Amino acid sequence: MRNMLRLAAVPVLAAALAAPAFAAPETYTIDDSHTFARFSYSHFGYSTQQSRFNNVSGSIALDRAARTGSVEVVIDAKSVDTGFPLFNEHIQGEDFFHTEQHPTITFKSTQVNFNGDAPASIDGELTVKGITKPVTLTVDAFHCMPHPIVQKDACGADASAMIKRSDFDAGKHAPYVSDEVKLSIAVEAIKQ
């Protein structure tokens, strides 16, 4: 009888020991010194203008084994950097970002889509000037490894999407200045 009890206990013990093998979501905090949101657009067909936001924060949760996750990015719209202070002020005005009333731009995921154990795209909601629209970011690159300096696990990615300025009440001068804008986010995040 004791042998039968011992044999019966083996599967229960094995299941208990295996339980930690199921990975819980890992939380990462965006490293603001290595994360930049950029945007580019055609300027009268002459050239592709490129600008960025200098202050980006947020968090990422990933469960690569379960192929689930979430992303939240907060962009300080007042940190826009076109390379020209006067133009920075101009596009913070009411016709464009209207940062006096809407100082942040946010992206909140609704679903992270995986290819294997790596995110391939992120469906979410982008809010600019208080207007929220569905946007899908394509993940162009993704990499995780122990960070050699901070001695913690870290992940990084490059993601991008095409959006229309007019969808966010910022379409002034279209089509001369293109309505379509490429939004790119280069992100690095440290595991907590």
ChimeraX attribute file (.defattr): number of C-alpha atoms within 10 A of each C-alpha:
attribute: neighborCount
match mode: 1-to-1
recipient: residues
	/A:1	6
	/A:2	7
	/A:3	8
	/A:4	8
	/A:5	9
	/A:6	10
	/A:7	11
	/A:8	11
	/A:9	12
	/A:10	11
	/A:11	11
	/A:12	11
	/A:13	11
	/A:14	10
	/A:15	11
	/A:16	11
	/A:17	10
	/A:18	10
	/A:19	10
	/A:20	9
	/A:21	9
	/A:22	10
	/A:23	12
	/A:24	13
	/A:25	17
	/A:26	14
	/A:27	18
	/A:28	20
	/A:29	18
	/A:30	25
	/A:31	18
	/A:32	15
	/A:33	12
	/A:34	13
	/A:35	21
	/A:36	20
	/A:37	23
	/A:38	20
	/A:39	21
	/A:40	18
	/A:41	19
	/A:42	18
	/A:43	16
	/A:44	13
	/A:45	11
	/A:46	8
	/A:47	10
	/A:48	14
	/A:49	13
	/A:50	17
	/A:51	17
	/A:52	19
	/A:53	19
	/A:54	19
	/A:55	18
	/A:56	24
	/A:57	19
	/A:58	18
	/A:59	19
	/A:60	21
	/A:61	17
	/A:62	22
	/A:63	17
	/A:64	17
	/A:65	14
	/A:66	13
	/A:67	16
	/A:68	17
	/A:69	21
	/A:70	19
	/A:71	21
	/A:72	18
	/A:73	20
	/A:74	18
	/A:75	21
	/A:76	19
	/A:77	25
	/A:78	21
	/A:79	17
	/A:80	23
	/A:81	19
	/A:82	18
	/A:83	11
	/A:84	10
	/A:85	10
	/A:86	9
	/A:87	13
	/A:88	16
	/A:89	16
	/A:90	14
	/A:91	19
	/A:92	19
	/A:93	15
	/A:94	15
	/A:95	13
	/A:96	18
	/A:97	26
	/A:98	22
	/A:99	20
	/A:100	13
	/A:101	11
	/A:102	18
	/A:103	17
	/A:104	20
	/A:105	21
	/A:106	21
	/A:107	22
	/A:108	20
	/A:109	21
	/A:110	17
	/A:111	15
	/A:112	20
	/A:113	18
	/A:114	17
	/A:115	9
	/A:116	10
	/A:117	14
	/A:118	20
	/A:119	22
	/A:120	17
	/A:121	19
	/A:122	24
	/A:123	19
	/A:124	21
	/A:125	18
	/A:126	20
	/A:127	19
	/A:128	25
	/A:129	21
	/A:130	17
	/A:131	13
	/A:132	16
	/A:133	14
	/A:134	14
	/A:135	20
	/A:136	20
	/A:137	21
	/A:138	18
	/A:139	21
	/A:140	14
	/A:141	13
	/A:142	15
	/A:143	12
	/A:144	14
	/A:145	10
	/A:146	13
	/A:147	14
	/A:148	9
	/A:149	6
	/A:150	9
	/A:151	9
	/A:152	12
	/A:153	16
	/A:154	21
	/A:155	20
	/A:156	19
	/A:157	17
	/A:158	19
	/A:159	21
	/A:160	21
	/A:161	17
	/A:162	17
	/A:163	19
	/A:164	15
	/A:165	18
	/A:166	14
	/A:167	14
	/A:168	18
	/A:169	17
	/A:170	20
	/A:171	17
	/A:172	14
	/A:173	12
	/A:174	14
	/A:175	13
	/A:176	11
	/A:177	18
	/A:178	20
	/A:179	18
	/A:180	18
	/A:181	20
	/A:182	15
	/A:183	20
	/A:184	21
	/A:185	21
	/A:186	17
	/A:187	22
	/A:188	23
	/A:189	24
	/A:190	21
	/A:191	17
	/A:192	11
